[in-house]
Amino acid sequence: MVYTLLFFFIFLKSLDLSAMAAPLRPNYYSETCPQAEFIVKDEMKKAMKKEVRSVASVMRLQFHDCFVNGCDASLLLDDTPNMLGEKLALSNINSLRSYEVVDEVKEALERACPGVVSCADLLIMAARDAVVLTGGPNWEVKLGRLDSLTASQEDSNQIMPSPRSNATYLIDLFSRFNLSVRDLVALSGSHSIGKGRCFSIVFRLYNQSGSGRPDPTIEPRFREKLDKLCPRGGDGNVTGDLDATPEIFDNQYFKDLVNGRGFLNSDQTLHANPITREYVREFSVSQEKFFKAFADGMIRMGDLQSGRPGEIRRDCRVANSRRPRVEVLFETSKREE
């Protein structure tokens, strides 16, 4: 009954995402900020030089943003006295990171084209660039999104899956956003780069499904490695590689799943389930097919919009209406000079 009500709620949310919204198109900023895509990629390169993992972290922000009321940068809003945002939602707290990279990209865009490029579009461009810079596919991004005026921790909690999710749950969730099983498996390949926390896997190692035993799908030698990395009662914030090549975007992630070496339960379950296993095996054999499916999935996910009123935020963390009035007046006077 609980799952039925939850999926009904998500279904209603997915209907919202088909509401009237501004049409998205490539080269949206060709006249108003023609250097926008170059600026984003340049800032992502700088971030990658400082910390390779940061670009993987930025890439994941698109998924966590788009599934909750569309791709509107609601994820980036800080909490206010009257609003609990999404950063501290169950699937995001102590997990999502590199918000400071987004800040740096936005500051560079504002210096070049004040008040033109939305934070929502920034996330879409940055996610694409994160993939390209680590060796993955390139694709043309559609732009023209507005930034939300608010955010909802409750909505995020009710929609976003946990690392414990199984394939059946994930298939149902993605279908409610008109994303196919192929999209689900391909987009899970975002875990080709980056790291995950021990907190997310200790149940797999010591108490899978309340059995008091480890997940039997974990390859024994890999489990020994994870046991040392994440001992019972150890530091849950210690991180491990999501696949064997965590700094290269490739199809190694799927090869690892075939061999029982997936880090997260929500990853390994894709090989355990016969419906998703077909695509896991296909992508493990053909990196070309994975790259194409991943790019297609990112474009489709990027199309999710709520149709709600929005704005172009000057600071991705704060709605324009909450920015200090002195700062707003200063910017207005500068534009009038």
matplotlib code that plots the C-alpha trace (Angstrom):
import matplotlib.pyplot as plt

x = [0.0, 2.9, 4.6, 1.3, 0.7, 4.4, 4.2, 0.9, 2.5, 5.4, 3.0, 1.3, 4.7, 5.6, 2.3, 3.4, 6.6, 4.6, 3.0, 3.6, 7.2, 9.6, 10.8, 14.5, 16.8, 20.6, 22.5, 20.0, 22.6, 24.2, 23.2, 22.8, 26.0, 27.7, 30.7, 28.5, 29.4, 33.1, 33.1, 31.4, 33.8, 36.8, 35.7, 35.1, 38.6, 40.0, 37.9, 39.2, 42.8, 42.1, 40.3, 39.4, 36.5, 34.8, 33.6, 31.9, 30.2, 28.9, 27.6, 25.4, 23.7, 21.7, 20.0, 19.3, 17.9, 15.9, 13.9, 12.5, 10.1, 12.2, 15.5, 15.2, 18.2, 16.0, 18.6, 21.1, 19.0, 20.2, 17.7, 15.9, 13.9, 10.8, 12.0, 13.7, 15.6, 16.8, 20.5, 19.7, 17.2, 17.8, 19.5, 21.6, 22.9, 26.5, 26.4, 26.2, 29.1, 31.1, 28.5, 31.4, 32.3, 28.9, 29.4, 32.7, 31.1, 28.2, 30.5, 32.4, 29.1, 27.9, 31.1, 30.7, 26.9, 25.2, 21.7, 21.6, 22.5, 20.3, 21.7, 19.5, 21.2, 24.6, 24.0, 23.1, 26.2, 28.5, 27.2, 28.0, 31.4, 32.2, 31.6, 33.6, 36.6, 36.9, 36.8, 33.1, 30.8, 29.9, 26.4, 24.6, 22.7, 19.3, 19.1, 16.6, 15.5, 14.5, 15.6, 12.9, 11.8, 11.7, 12.7, 11.2, 13.0, 9.8, 9.5, 13.1, 12.6, 9.5, 11.1, 14.8, 15.9, 18.4, 21.6, 19.5, 17.0, 16.5, 16.0, 12.2, 11.8, 14.2, 12.4, 9.0, 10.5, 12.2, 9.1, 7.1, 9.4, 9.0, 12.5, 13.0, 14.8, 17.6, 17.8, 17.9, 20.8, 22.7, 22.3, 23.4, 26.7, 27.3, 28.9, 31.7, 33.5, 33.6, 33.4, 30.7, 30.6, 30.9, 27.6, 25.9, 27.1, 27.6, 24.2, 25.3, 28.4, 26.9, 23.1, 21.7, 17.9, 18.1, 19.7, 22.7, 24.8, 26.6, 25.0, 25.6, 26.0, 29.3, 32.3, 34.2, 37.6, 35.9, 33.9, 37.2, 38.4, 35.2, 35.3, 38.8, 37.6, 34.4, 34.7, 31.6, 31.3, 33.9, 33.7, 30.8, 32.3, 35.3, 34.9, 35.6, 35.8, 32.5, 34.3, 37.8, 38.6, 37.0, 38.7, 37.8, 34.4, 34.2, 32.2, 34.3, 31.4, 29.3, 32.1, 32.4, 28.7, 28.9, 31.7, 29.9, 32.0, 29.4, 29.9, 26.3, 23.3, 21.4, 24.2, 24.7, 20.9, 20.9, 22.8, 20.8, 17.5, 16.8, 15.1, 18.0, 20.7, 20.3, 21.5, 24.3, 25.8, 25.3, 27.1, 29.8, 30.7, 30.1, 31.4, 30.1, 26.5, 26.8, 28.1, 25.2, 22.6, 24.0, 24.0, 20.4, 19.3, 21.0, 19.1, 15.8, 16.3, 17.3, 13.9, 12.0, 10.4, 7.6, 6.3, 6.3, 7.2, 11.0, 13.8, 17.5, 19.2, 22.2, 23.4, 22.6, 22.1, 19.6, 16.4, 16.7, 13.9, 16.0, 19.2, 20.3, 18.5, 21.7, 23.3, 20.3, 20.2, 23.9, 23.5, 20.5, 22.5, 25.4, 23.1, 21.7, 25.2]
y = [0.0, 2.4, 1.7, 2.2, 5.6, 6.6, 5.7, 7.4, 10.5, 10.2, 9.6, 12.9, 14.6, 13.2, 14.6, 18.0, 17.7, 17.5, 20.9, 23.9, 24.9, 27.0, 25.1, 24.0, 24.3, 24.0, 27.3, 29.0, 31.6, 32.2, 35.8, 36.7, 34.9, 33.1, 32.1, 30.4, 26.8, 27.6, 29.3, 26.3, 23.8, 26.0, 26.2, 22.5, 21.9, 24.1, 22.2, 18.8, 20.0, 20.7, 17.5, 14.9, 13.6, 17.0, 16.7, 13.3, 15.0, 17.8, 15.4, 13.6, 16.9, 16.8, 13.5, 14.7, 18.0, 16.8, 14.1, 16.5, 18.8, 19.0, 20.4, 23.8, 24.0, 23.7, 21.3, 24.2, 26.4, 26.7, 26.4, 29.5, 30.1, 29.4, 26.7, 23.3, 22.7, 19.6, 19.6, 17.8, 15.4, 11.7, 10.8, 14.0, 14.8, 13.8, 12.4, 15.2, 17.6, 20.1, 22.8, 25.2, 24.2, 25.3, 28.6, 29.2, 28.4, 30.7, 33.5, 33.2, 33.3, 36.3, 38.2, 37.6, 37.8, 39.1, 37.7, 35.7, 32.0, 30.0, 27.7, 25.0, 25.3, 25.5, 22.0, 20.6, 21.9, 21.0, 17.4, 17.0, 18.5, 16.3, 13.3, 14.6, 15.6, 12.1, 10.4, 9.9, 10.9, 14.4, 15.5, 18.7, 20.2, 21.8, 25.0, 27.6, 26.5, 28.8, 28.5, 27.6, 30.1, 27.5, 23.9, 21.0, 18.6, 16.6, 16.2, 15.0, 12.5, 11.0, 10.7, 10.1, 6.4, 5.2, 3.1, 0.2, 0.3, -2.8, -2.9, -3.4, -0.2, 1.7, 0.5, 1.7, 5.0, 5.8, 4.7, 7.4, 10.0, 8.4, 6.9, 3.4, 0.4, 1.1, 4.7, 3.5, 1.1, 3.6, 6.5, 4.3, 4.2, 7.7, 5.6, 4.9, 7.8, 8.9, 7.3, 6.1, 6.1, 3.1, 4.2, 3.3, -0.3, -1.6, -3.3, -5.2, -6.4, -7.4, -7.5, -7.8, -7.8, -8.3, -11.7, -10.9, -12.1, -10.3, -9.9, -13.2, -11.5, -9.8, -11.6, -13.1, -11.3, -8.0, -8.5, -9.0, -5.8, -4.0, -5.6, -4.0, -0.6, -0.6, -2.7, -3.2, -0.1, 1.8, 5.4, 5.6, 8.5, 6.6, 6.3, 3.6, 3.6, 3.0, 1.0, -0.2, 3.0, 5.8, 8.6, 7.4, 7.4, 4.0, 0.8, -0.8, -0.2, -2.7, -5.2, -5.0, -5.6, -8.8, -10.0, -9.2, -6.2, -3.5, -1.1, -0.1, -2.4, -0.2, -0.9, -4.7, -5.2, -4.2, -7.4, -9.5, -8.6, -10.3, -7.3, -4.9, -7.6, -7.6, -4.1, -4.5, -7.3, -5.3, -2.3, -4.4, -5.7, -2.5, 0.8, 2.5, 1.4, 2.5, 5.9, 6.5, 5.2, 7.4, 10.6, 9.8, 9.3, 12.5, 14.5, 12.9, 13.5, 17.0, 17.6, 17.2, 20.5, 21.5, 24.4, 26.4, 30.1, 30.7, 33.2, 33.5, 33.4, 35.6, 33.3, 29.6, 29.2, 32.0, 33.0, 36.6, 37.8, 36.8, 38.5, 41.6, 44.7, 46.8, 44.3, 44.3, 48.1, 48.2, 45.9, 47.8, 51.1, 49.5, 48.3, 51.9, 53.5]
z = [0.0, 0.9, -2.5, -4.3, -2.8, -3.4, -7.1, -7.4, -6.0, -8.4, -11.3, -10.5, -10.4, -13.8, -15.2, -13.9, -15.9, -19.2, -18.5, -20.7, -20.6, -22.6, -25.7, -25.3, -28.3, -29.1, -29.3, -27.1, -26.0, -29.4, -29.4, -25.7, -24.4, -27.3, -25.1, -22.5, -23.4, -23.7, -20.2, -18.6, -20.1, -19.2, -15.6, -15.5, -16.7, -13.9, -11.4, -12.7, -12.3, -8.7, -8.0, -10.6, -8.6, -8.6, -12.2, -11.5, -8.5, -10.7, -13.3, -10.8, -9.9, -13.1, -12.1, -8.6, -9.9, -12.9, -11.2, -8.6, -10.4, -13.6, -14.5, -12.7, -10.4, -7.3, -6.0, -5.7, -3.4, 0.2, 3.0, 4.3, 7.5, 5.4, 3.0, 3.5, 0.3, -1.4, -0.3, 3.0, 1.5, 2.3, -1.0, -1.1, 2.4, 2.9, -0.6, -3.2, -3.3, -5.4, -5.1, -4.9, -8.5, -9.6, -7.8, -9.7, -13.1, -12.3, -11.2, -14.5, -16.5, -14.6, -15.3, -19.0, -19.4, -16.2, -15.7, -18.9, -18.3, -15.9, -13.2, -14.6, -18.0, -16.3, -14.7, -18.1, -19.8, -16.9, -16.8, -20.5, -20.0, -17.0, -19.2, -22.2, -20.0, -18.5, -21.9, -22.5, -25.3, -26.5, -27.3, -28.3, -25.3, -25.5, -23.4, -22.4, -18.9, -16.1, -12.4, -9.9, -7.3, -4.5, -3.6, -1.6, 0.6, 0.9, -2.8, -3.1, -0.2, -1.9, -5.4, -5.2, -4.9, -2.3, -2.8, -1.5, -4.4, -6.5, -10.2, -10.1, -8.1, -10.4, -13.6, -12.2, -11.1, -14.5, -16.4, -14.6, -16.2, -19.7, -19.4, -20.7, -19.1, -21.6, -20.3, -16.7, -17.3, -19.5, -17.1, -14.2, -16.1, -14.7, -11.9, -14.4, -12.7, -9.1, -5.6, -3.1, 0.7, 3.0, 4.6, 1.3, 1.3, 4.8, 4.7, 1.6, 3.4, 6.8, 6.7, 3.2, 3.3, 7.1, 6.7, 8.9, 6.0, 3.0, -0.4, -2.2, -5.5, -4.5, -5.9, -2.9, -3.5, -4.1, -0.9, 1.0, -0.4, 0.6, 4.1, 4.6, 3.2, 5.2, 8.4, 10.5, 12.8, 10.8, 9.4, 7.0, 5.2, 3.9, 0.1, -2.5, -6.2, -8.1, -10.7, -11.5, -13.6, -11.4, -13.3, -16.8, -18.3, -20.1, -20.0, -17.2, -14.8, -16.8, -16.9, -13.2, -12.8, -14.9, -12.6, -9.4, -8.6, -8.4, -5.5, -4.8, -4.4, -6.9, -9.4, -8.9, -9.0, -12.6, -13.4, -11.1, -12.7, -16.1, -17.5, -17.0, -17.3, -21.1, -21.3, -18.7, -20.8, -24.1, -22.7, -21.1, -24.6, -26.6, -25.3, -28.4, -27.7, -24.1, -25.1, -27.5, -25.1, -22.3, -24.4, -25.6, -21.9, -20.7, -23.4, -22.5, -18.8, -19.6, -21.2, -17.9, -17.0, -14.6, -16.6, -13.3, -13.2, -12.9, -13.3, -14.1, -10.7, -10.2, -7.4, -7.8, -4.1, -3.6, -5.4, -6.7, -4.4, -1.3, -2.4, -0.4, -1.6, -1.6, -4.0, -6.3, -6.4, -7.1, -10.1, -11.4, -11.3, -13.1, -15.9, -16.3, -16.6]

ax = plt.figure().add_subplot(projection="3d")
ax.plot(x, y, z, "-o")
ax.set_aspect("equal")
plt.show()
